[in-house]
Amino acid sequence: MLKFGWMGKIKGWQSFFAKFSQFKISLPLLVFIFLLDHFIPDDSPVSFLLSILVLFITFGISFRVYKLIATEKKKSKKLILFLSLILGLFLSKFILPLFFPIDSLGLFSYIIFLTIAILLFLIPVFSLLILLFVFIKNNFRRIARIAFGVFSFIFKTKTLVMINLLAIILGAIYLNNYFKKIENRLTVIEDKFGGSKKVVCTDEETKRKLSQNIVRIIGSFGEGSGFPISQNYIVTNFHVIDGEPSPKIVFSDGTIEIPKDIRAVKEKDVAILTIDRKLKPPEIFYFDKNKSFGGLVLGEPLYAFGYPLGSLIKGEPMVFKGAFSGTRWLPIFNMNVIEANIALVEGTSGGPLVDSCGKVVGVNTLGVGGLSLFLNIEDVIGASTEASSEPVAKIEVDTSTPEGAVKAFYVYIKARNLKEAFNLISSQRRASINSFEEWSRGYANTLHVNLIMTRVSKDNDKKVEVKIQSQDWFEGNMVYQYFEGNWEVVKEPSGWKLDKSNIKKIENPPSWWFYFWEEPK
């Protein structure tokens, strides 16, 4: 019969534990179980049986180690066990997660990990510490005499004292230089990211900050991006909205809005769009005139946000990462620009250029051969005070003829000035419509309506034939549709009005359809 102290007497289990206490059996078995754990779900019966087996193995090994080392009094054994359990739980809760991904372990792996840590490591360590304490206690006088003799010899010998002092001084100098080198290396790394404050920012955090408030801007002759510089003001490039009196702003949630006011500085390629919706503007990077490049560091990462290829790509804005190359004054814009090795593509114009922490440093403007230029954000904000409505295209209509009234109707639809378009409908037709709100919902997702061709009918001078292309925003995609037919126009006291329509949808029109009324022979 074997005796294991506080564990009591083991009879039938003695030979069972003895087998598992042999390292040549238990250690390969543990390795095999760890490998098997990757292929077994934690909630399976097999996983539970393996956990029991691991407990037997670790108990067997720990009994052997415990019997060999912890041979002091019974209280010492209990103290060892108590301290091991407490420290094991403390390590698994607070210390080990700093070095090991314990949170990612399953229940089975966690039981193995904690059991081995307590039984195979902590109990032997505490046992050795207690043995060391007992040895020092039993031999305290002898150890004290030896220590006293050593210290007496050292302090009585001036040469040894000097050597020790010199070693301490040289060691301090070495450590000081060593830590300075580490500090310099860290400074170089931080500078590559733009400084100590920027090195802690992550790409994911930066994208999350910016993505929600970047908008698509769709004009008649081009598409681009934009972002808010205040709650109700969106900035973009003038060339994005050039020639378009009513650009469409598509928000991240898919809704569409027409700016209620547009102001621009054409020479500086800046346009400011005023909207009703309130947006959260990103933080602005303010350049420090006392620092080189205003506080930006050569090579630090910069990120350009925008919608490449405009409405051809759905979803969130894309992010293009590059490195800061420098700044310069550009006469064609009469502004400061930022250089970065980011390849801007069509559709990203007007989007923000930001640093690692999401602060806006510039506006995407021009890309040439892999090197892109971005308007300095401070200069853009300054230019907004000079902006006027003079360079912006104006809506011009002529309703003095039947054909002019039809054209005016679609110009207002295109400009999303639905109230004016509704007023061009005859009183008889309006009487059959429940309300303006119900009628206008039919154009809620319409971005453009282009009149491809119009002509007055040969048989009736109050009938206008039309060919129409519409562009609608549906579930994040641009949908193109084509229509052909005619409007009958009536004369009312307020002018010509659209009365009856006979317009049908054309599926996949042939190429000649865009240029001729009848198919050429």
Secondary structure per residue as TSV (DSSP state, phi and psi in degrees):
chain	resnum	aa	ss	phi	psi
A	1	M	-	360.0	128.2
A	2	L	E	-92.7	144.8
A	3	K	E	-111.6	130.9
A	4	F	-	-121.4	38.3
A	5	G	G	61.2	-121.5
A	6	W	G	-64.2	-14.7
A	7	M	G	-81.3	-9.8
A	8	G	-	81.2	-158.9
A	9	K	E	-99.0	139.9
A	10	I	E	-114.9	123.5
A	11	K	S	-104.6	-83.8
A	12	G	T	-66.3	-28.1
A	13	W	T	-87.0	-4.5
A	14	Q	H	-59.5	-48.9
A	15	S	H	-68.9	-31.9
A	16	F	H	-63.0	-49.0
A	17	F	H	-66.4	-34.3
A	18	A	H	-61.3	-37.0
A	19	K	H	-64.7	-45.2
A	20	F	H	-72.1	-16.4
A	21	S	T	-79.6	-7.1
A	22	Q	-	-82.6	121.8
A	23	F	H	-62.0	-34.8
A	24	K	H	-67.7	-19.4
A	25	I	H	-96.3	-46.7
A	26	S	H	-71.7	-42.7
A	27	L	H	-66.2	-47.9
A	28	P	H	-60.3	-35.6
A	29	L	H	-64.6	-40.5
A	30	L	H	-62.3	-43.5
A	31	V	H	-61.3	-42.9
A	32	F	H	-61.7	-42.2
A	33	I	H	-65.0	-40.5
A	34	F	H	-60.8	-42.1
A	35	L	H	-66.9	-40.3
A	36	L	H	-65.3	-27.2
A	37	D	H	-60.7	-29.3
A	38	H	T	-69.6	-16.8
A	39	F	T	-112.3	3.7
A	40	I	S	-119.8	126.9
A	41	P	-	-62.8	146.4
A	42	D	T	-64.8	-28.3
A	43	D	T	-91.7	11.3
A	44	S	S	-87.9	154.3
A	45	P	H	-60.1	-33.8
A	46	V	H	-62.3	-40.1
A	47	S	H	-61.8	-40.7
A	48	F	H	-63.6	-44.1
A	49	L	H	-64.0	-39.4
A	50	L	H	-64.9	-36.6
A	51	S	H	-61.8	-42.4
A	52	I	H	-62.6	-41.8
A	53	L	H	-62.3	-40.9
A	54	V	H	-63.6	-38.8
A	55	L	H	-61.7	-42.4
A	56	F	H	-62.2	-43.2
A	57	I	H	-62.8	-49.6
A	58	T	H	-67.5	-36.1
A	59	F	H	-64.0	-41.1
A	60	G	H	-61.8	-45.7
A	61	I	H	-65.9	-43.6
A	62	S	H	-66.0	-33.8
A	63	F	H	-61.9	-40.3
A	64	R	H	-66.5	-46.6
A	65	V	H	-65.0	-40.2
A	66	Y	H	-63.8	-41.6
A	67	K	H	-67.8	-35.7
A	68	L	H	-74.5	-34.4
A	69	I	H	-102.5	-52.0
A	70	A	-	-82.7	80.0
A	71	T	-	-108.5	11.1
A	72	E	S	-83.8	-161.8
A	73	K	-	-65.5	164.2
A	74	K	H	-60.0	-38.3
A	75	K	H	-63.0	-37.5
A	76	S	H	-62.5	-40.7
A	77	K	H	-62.9	-43.9
A	78	K	H	-64.2	-38.5
A	79	L	H	-63.6	-42.3
A	80	I	H	-59.2	-48.8
A	81	L	H	-61.7	-44.8
A	82	F	H	-62.5	-49.1
A	83	L	H	-63.5	-38.2
A	84	S	H	-64.8	-44.1
A	85	L	H	-63.6	-46.0
A	86	I	H	-62.7	-48.2
A	87	L	H	-67.3	-35.7
A	88	G	H	-61.7	-44.9
A	89	L	H	-65.3	-38.8
A	90	F	H	-64.1	-45.8
A	91	L	I	-62.1	-44.2
A	92	S	I	-66.8	-25.7
A	93	K	I	-90.2	-40.2
A	94	F	I	-118.5	-37.3
A	95	I	I	-93.6	-52.6
A	96	L	G	-59.4	-36.3
A	97	P	G	-60.5	-18.4
A	98	L	G	-72.4	-24.4
A	99	F	T	-116.2	-26.3
A	100	F	S	-125.3	142.5
A	101	P	-	-77.2	64.3
A	102	I	G	-62.8	-34.9
A	103	D	G	-61.6	-25.5
A	104	S	G	-86.6	-7.1
A	105	L	S	-75.2	149.3
A	106	G	-	-78.2	174.5
A	107	L	H	-60.8	-42.6
A	108	F	H	-60.5	-50.3
A	109	S	H	-63.3	-37.4
A	110	Y	H	-65.7	-40.8
A	111	I	H	-61.5	-44.4
A	112	I	H	-60.5	-48.3
A	113	F	H	-59.9	-49.3
A	114	L	H	-69.2	-39.1
A	115	T	H	-63.0	-47.0
A	116	I	H	-64.4	-40.4
A	117	A	I	-60.4	-41.3
A	118	I	I	-77.4	-48.8
A	119	L	I	-83.2	-33.9
A	120	L	I	-97.3	-18.0
A	121	F	I	-115.9	-54.2
A	122	L	I	-71.1	-42.6
A	123	I	H	-62.5	-48.6
A	124	P	H	-61.6	-38.3
A	125	V	H	-63.2	-47.3
A	126	F	H	-65.8	-34.6
A	127	S	H	-62.7	-44.4
A	128	L	H	-63.8	-39.6
A	129	L	H	-62.9	-41.0
A	130	I	H	-68.2	-39.8
A	131	L	H	-60.8	-41.2
A	132	L	H	-63.1	-42.3
A	133	F	H	-61.9	-42.8
A	134	V	H	-64.8	-41.1
A	135	F	H	-62.6	-43.4
A	136	I	H	-64.5	-39.8
A	137	K	H	-63.6	-43.2
A	138	N	H	-73.9	-23.3
A	139	N	T	-121.4	30.1
A	140	F	H	-60.3	-45.5
A	141	R	H	-63.0	-44.3
A	142	R	H	-63.1	-43.4
A	143	I	H	-65.3	-39.6
A	144	A	H	-63.5	-41.0
A	145	R	H	-64.5	-42.8
A	146	I	H	-63.4	-45.5
A	147	A	H	-63.1	-41.9
A	148	F	H	-62.5	-40.0
A	149	G	H	-65.7	-41.8
A	150	V	H	-63.2	-48.9
A	151	F	H	-64.1	-37.2
A	152	S	H	-62.7	-41.4
A	153	F	H	-64.5	-42.9
A	154	I	H	-63.3	-48.4
A	155	F	H	-77.4	-15.8
A	156	K	H	-85.2	-15.2
A	157	T	-	-104.8	110.0
A	158	K	H	-63.3	-37.9
A	159	T	H	-60.1	-44.1
A	160	L	H	-66.1	-36.3
A	161	V	H	-61.9	-45.1
A	162	M	H	-63.9	-40.4
A	163	I	H	-62.0	-43.5
A	164	N	H	-64.1	-42.8
A	165	L	H	-62.3	-43.3
A	166	L	H	-63.8	-40.0
A	167	A	H	-63.0	-40.9
A	168	I	H	-63.6	-43.8
A	169	I	H	-63.7	-47.9
A	170	L	H	-63.0	-38.7
A	171	G	H	-63.1	-42.0
A	172	A	H	-64.1	-41.2
A	173	I	H	-64.2	-42.6
A	174	Y	H	-62.6	-47.2
A	175	L	H	-62.2	-40.0
A	176	N	H	-61.1	-45.8
A	177	N	H	-66.2	-37.8
A	178	Y	H	-63.2	-46.3
A	179	F	H	-69.8	-30.1
A	180	K	H	-64.3	-41.4
A	181	K	H	-61.7	-43.0
A	182	I	H	-61.8	-42.9
A	183	E	H	-62.7	-41.2
A	184	N	H	-64.3	-40.0
A	185	R	H	-65.1	-42.0
A	186	L	H	-63.8	-38.2
A	187	T	H	-63.1	-40.8
A	188	V	H	-62.8	-42.8
A	189	I	H	-63.9	-43.8
A	190	E	H	-62.3	-40.2
A	191	D	H	-63.4	-33.4
A	192	K	H	-65.6	-22.5
A	193	F	T	-101.3	4.0
A	194	G	T	96.3	10.2
A	195	G	S	120.6	169.9
A	196	S	T	-64.3	-30.7
A	197	K	T	-74.0	-28.8
A	198	K	T	-87.8	-22.4
A	199	V	T	-67.1	-21.8
A	200	V	T	-87.0	-9.5
A	201	C	-	-81.4	144.2
A	202	T	-	-109.0	155.6
A	203	D	H	-61.2	-40.6
A	204	E	H	-63.7	-41.3
A	205	E	H	-65.0	-41.6
A	206	T	H	-63.0	-43.4
A	207	K	H	-64.4	-40.8
A	208	R	H	-63.1	-38.0
A	209	K	H	-64.2	-39.1
A	210	L	H	-93.3	-33.6
A	211	S	H	-58.2	-41.8
A	212	Q	T	-66.0	-27.0
A	213	N	T	-109.4	13.1
A	214	I	-	-92.2	133.1
A	215	V	E	-117.7	156.3
A	216	R	E	-86.8	143.0
A	217	I	E	-125.4	120.1
A	218	I	E	-118.1	119.3
A	219	G	-	-112.5	-176.0
A	220	S	S	-72.6	-33.3
A	221	F	S	-115.4	2.6
A	222	G	-	-173.8	166.9
A	223	E	E	-132.6	153.8
A	224	G	E	-161.1	-159.2
A	225	S	E	-127.6	170.6
A	226	G	E	-161.8	168.9
A	227	F	E	-154.8	156.4
A	228	P	E	-78.3	138.7
A	229	I	E	-105.5	-9.1
A	230	S	E	-155.6	-178.4
A	231	Q	T	-58.0	-38.2
A	232	N	T	-117.5	10.0
A	233	Y	E	-123.5	127.8
A	234	I	E	-112.1	134.6
A	235	V	E	-105.5	143.3
A	236	T	E	-152.7	-177.7
A	237	N	-	-84.6	146.2
A	238	F	H	-63.6	-35.9
A	239	H	H	-66.2	-15.7
A	240	V	H	-71.9	-36.7
A	241	I	H	-110.4	8.7
A	242	D	T	-60.7	127.5
A	243	G	T	83.3	0.2
A	244	E	-	-112.9	112.4
A	245	P	S	-74.5	-18.7
A	246	S	S	-143.6	72.2
A	247	P	-	-63.4	148.6
A	248	K	E	-95.3	133.2
A	249	I	E	-105.0	118.6
A	250	V	E	-104.8	117.0
A	251	F	-	-85.0	169.7
A	252	S	T	-62.4	-24.7
A	253	D	T	-87.6	3.9
A	254	G	S	92.4	-7.7
A	255	T	-	-75.5	156.6
A	256	I	E	-122.0	141.0
A	257	E	E	-143.0	145.9
A	258	I	-	-100.0	132.8
A	259	P	-	-62.9	138.6
A	260	K	S	-80.9	-12.4
A	261	D	E	-155.0	140.5
A	262	I	E	-128.8	127.4
A	263	R	E	-130.9	149.7
A	264	A	E	-152.4	159.5
A	265	V	E	-123.3	97.1
A	266	K	G	-60.1	-42.2
A	267	E	G	-62.1	-28.2
A	268	K	G	-102.1	4.1
A	269	D	T	57.8	42.4
A	270	V	E	-123.2	135.1
A	271	A	E	-134.0	139.5
A	272	I	E	-118.5	121.6
A	273	L	E	-108.3	126.8
A	274	T	E	-95.9	130.1
A	275	I	-	-126.6	164.9
A	276	D	S	-83.0	-34.2
A	277	R	S	-67.9	144.9
A	278	K	-	-98.8	124.8
A	279	L	-	-115.3	161.2
A	280	K	-	-96.1	110.8
A	281	P	-	-73.2	147.5
A	282	P	-	-71.8	163.7
A	283	E	-	-71.7	142.8
A	284	I	B	-97.4	137.9
A	285	F	-	-88.0	118.6
A	286	Y	-	-98.7	123.4
A	287	F	-	-74.0	138.1
A	288	D	-	-94.1	111.1
A	289	K	T	-66.4	-17.2
A	290	N	T	-85.8	-4.4
A	291	K	S	-114.3	154.4
A	292	S	G	-63.3	133.8
A	293	F	G	57.6	24.1
A	294	G	G	70.2	13.5
A	295	G	G	112.0	-14.5
A	296	L	-	-77.8	153.3
A	297	V	-	-117.2	134.6
A	298	L	T	-54.8	128.7
A	299	G	T	90.9	-9.5
A	300	E	-	-69.3	146.9
A	301	P	E	-69.6	139.1
A	302	L	E	-128.4	154.6
A	303	Y	E	-130.4	126.9
A	304	A	E	-104.3	123.9
A	305	F	E	-103.5	144.3
A	306	G	E	172.2	-178.8
A	307	Y	-	-111.0	91.7
A	308	P	T	-64.5	140.7
A	309	L	T	63.0	18.4
A	310	G	G	58.0	-128.8
A	311	S	G	-77.9	-0.2
A	312	L	G	-73.7	-20.2
A	313	I	S	-115.0	127.6
A	314	K	-	-93.3	172.0
A	315	G	S	93.7	-159.8
A	316	E	S	-71.2	161.8
A	317	P	-	-64.6	150.6
A	318	M	E	-90.6	156.7
A	319	V	E	-118.1	130.0
A	320	F	E	-115.5	121.3
A	321	K	E	-101.9	138.2
A	322	G	E	-153.4	-167.3
A	323	A	E	-122.5	144.2
A	324	F	E	-67.4	129.6
A	325	S	E	-109.4	-23.8
A	326	G	E	153.4	-176.7
A	327	T	E	-132.4	157.7
A	328	R	E	-160.5	162.4
A	329	W	E	-91.9	126.8
A	330	L	E	-112.2	111.8
A	331	P	T	-60.9	-33.4
A	332	I	T	-65.1	-26.8
A	333	F	T	-101.9	-13.3
A	334	N	T	55.4	40.4
A	335	M	E	-147.6	163.8
A	336	N	E	-78.5	140.5
A	337	V	E	-126.7	157.1
A	338	I	E	-108.3	138.1
A	339	E	E	-106.0	139.3
A	340	A	E	-152.9	149.4
A	341	N	S	-85.6	56.7
A	342	I	-	-112.3	129.0
A	343	A	-	-86.3	97.5
A	344	L	-	-72.9	142.6
A	345	V	-	-123.8	169.4
A	346	E	T	-56.2	131.3
A	347	G	T	106.1	-21.9
A	348	T	-	-88.3	-10.5
A	349	S	T	-57.7	135.4
A	350	G	T	93.7	-12.2
A	351	G	-	-77.4	169.9
A	352	P	E	-87.1	146.9
A	353	L	E	-106.1	123.8
A	354	V	E	-127.0	161.8
A	355	D	-	-87.7	-171.7
A	356	S	T	-61.8	-26.1
A	357	C	T	-101.8	10.8
A	358	G	S	87.0	11.8
A	359	K	-	-83.3	132.0
A	360	V	E	-74.7	125.2
A	361	V	E	-110.2	-19.1
A	362	G	E	-164.6	-179.9
A	363	V	E	-120.7	127.0
A	364	N	E	-56.6	126.9
A	365	T	E	-133.9	-51.7
A	366	L	E	-146.9	132.5
A	367	G	E	-123.9	130.8
A	368	V	E	-138.3	112.4
A	369	G	T	54.8	43.0
A	370	G	T	87.9	-13.4
A	371	L	E	-109.3	125.9
A	372	S	E	-116.7	154.0
A	373	L	E	-115.7	139.5
A	374	F	E	-130.3	129.7
A	375	L	E	-64.5	132.4
A	376	N	E	-59.5	127.2
A	377	I	H	-63.1	-33.7
A	378	E	H	-66.7	-38.8
A	379	D	H	-68.7	-33.6
A	380	V	H	-65.7	-44.5
A	381	I	H	-63.3	-39.0
A	382	G	H	-64.7	-38.0
A	383	A	H	-68.8	-25.0
A	384	S	H	-63.0	-25.1
A	385	T	T	-74.6	-19.7
A	386	E	T	-92.2	-9.4
A	387	A	-	-64.1	144.7
A	388	S	B	-140.2	169.6
A	389	S	S	-86.7	-3.1
A	390	E	T	-60.8	-43.1
A	391	P	T	-75.7	-10.5
A	392	V	S	-80.8	137.2
A	393	A	-	-62.9	145.8
A	394	K	-	-111.0	152.6
A	395	I	-	-82.5	124.1
A	396	E	-	-126.1	125.5
A	397	V	-	-134.2	158.3
A	398	D	-	-136.8	110.2
A	399	T	-	-104.3	22.3
A	400	S	S	-80.4	-8.6
A	401	T	S	-130.1	160.7
A	402	P	H	-57.5	-44.9
A	403	E	H	-65.1	-38.3
A	404	G	H	-64.2	-36.4
A	405	A	H	-66.3	-40.5
A	406	V	H	-65.3	-45.2
A	407	K	H	-61.3	-41.2
A	408	A	H	-62.4	-38.2
A	409	F	H	-58.0	-46.5
A	410	Y	H	-77.0	-26.5
A	411	V	H	-64.1	-42.4
A	412	Y	H	-68.6	-36.3
A	413	I	H	-63.3	-43.9
A	414	K	H	-62.1	-38.6
A	415	A	T	-81.5	-0.8
A	416	R	T	59.0	26.7
A	417	N	-	-92.4	71.8
A	418	L	H	-68.2	-26.6
A	419	K	H	-63.8	-45.1
A	420	E	H	-67.5	-37.5
A	421	A	H	-64.1	-40.3
A	422	F	H	-64.0	-34.6
A	423	N	H	-69.3	-17.2
A	424	L	T	-86.9	0.5
A	425	I	B	-87.7	142.9
A	426	S	-	-62.9	154.0
A	427	S	H	-62.2	-35.3
A	428	Q	H	-65.5	-41.7
A	429	R	H	-70.0	-38.9
A	430	R	H	-64.0	-29.8
A	431	A	H	-66.6	-24.5
A	432	S	T	-86.7	-3.1
A	433	I	S	-101.8	133.2
A	434	N	S	-62.0	-44.9
A	435	S	-	-162.4	161.2
A	436	F	H	-62.5	-39.2
A	437	E	H	-61.4	-43.0
A	438	E	H	-65.0	-42.7
A	439	W	H	-63.7	-43.0
A	440	S	H	-69.7	-23.5
A	441	R	G	-63.4	-22.4
A	442	G	G	-67.9	-17.3
A	443	Y	G	-112.4	17.6
A	444	A	T	-61.0	-34.4
A	445	N	T	-106.5	11.7
A	446	T	E	-82.3	123.4
A	447	L	E	-93.5	-44.5
A	448	H	E	-140.2	146.8
A	449	V	E	-131.9	112.4
A	450	N	E	-109.0	124.8
A	451	L	E	-80.0	108.6
A	452	I	E	-72.3	-45.6
A	453	M	E	-150.2	146.8
A	454	T	E	-139.9	150.7
A	455	R	E	-162.0	152.2
A	456	V	E	-80.5	135.4
A	457	S	-	-61.3	142.8
A	458	K	S	-68.4	-28.5
A	459	D	S	-89.9	-22.9
A	460	N	-	-147.6	116.2
A	461	D	T	-75.2	-3.5
A	462	K	T	-104.8	14.1
A	463	K	E	-118.0	127.6
A	464	V	E	-115.8	121.4
A	465	E	E	-86.5	142.4
A	466	V	E	-138.0	151.6
A	467	K	E	-124.5	129.3
A	468	I	E	-129.0	140.3
A	469	Q	E	-118.1	126.2
A	470	S	E	-115.4	148.0
A	471	Q	E	-123.8	117.7
A	472	D	E	-118.2	146.3
A	473	W	E	-97.1	110.7
A	474	F	E	-130.8	115.7
A	475	E	T	50.5	47.4
A	476	G	T	79.5	7.5
A	477	N	E	-125.9	151.6
A	478	M	E	-85.6	124.5
A	479	V	E	-113.7	124.7
A	480	Y	E	-100.3	132.7
A	481	Q	E	-133.9	153.3
A	482	Y	E	-130.3	140.5
A	483	F	E	-137.8	154.8
A	484	E	E	-147.9	142.6
A	485	G	E	166.7	-147.9
A	486	N	E	-151.1	158.8
A	487	W	E	-117.0	137.3
A	488	E	E	-97.7	129.3
A	489	V	E	-111.8	141.0
A	490	V	E	-122.2	153.3
A	491	K	E	-94.2	123.7
A	492	E	E	-120.4	167.0
A	493	P	T	-54.2	-31.6
A	494	S	T	-88.6	-0.8
A	495	G	E	129.3	-171.4
A	496	W	E	-72.5	137.4
A	497	K	E	-131.5	148.7
A	498	L	E	-82.2	126.8
A	499	D	E	-113.1	-74.0
A	500	K	E	-110.0	144.6
A	501	S	E	-127.3	148.7
A	502	N	E	-139.4	80.9
A	503	I	E	-123.2	130.0
A	504	K	E	-120.5	152.2
A	505	K	E	-79.1	137.8
A	506	I	E	-109.0	121.9
A	507	E	S	-90.1	126.1
A	508	N	S	47.1	64.6
A	509	P	-	-64.3	144.3
A	510	P	-	-69.8	166.0
A	511	S	G	-62.8	-34.7
A	512	W	G	-66.3	-23.9
A	513	W	G	-59.5	-27.9
A	514	F	G	-79.5	-10.2
A	515	Y	T	-125.0	-19.2
A	516	F	-	-133.6	154.3
A	517	W	S	-79.5	-35.7
A	518	E	S	-122.3	153.7
A	519	E	-	-65.1	127.7
A	520	P	-	-63.5	144.8
A	521	K	-	-97.7	360.0
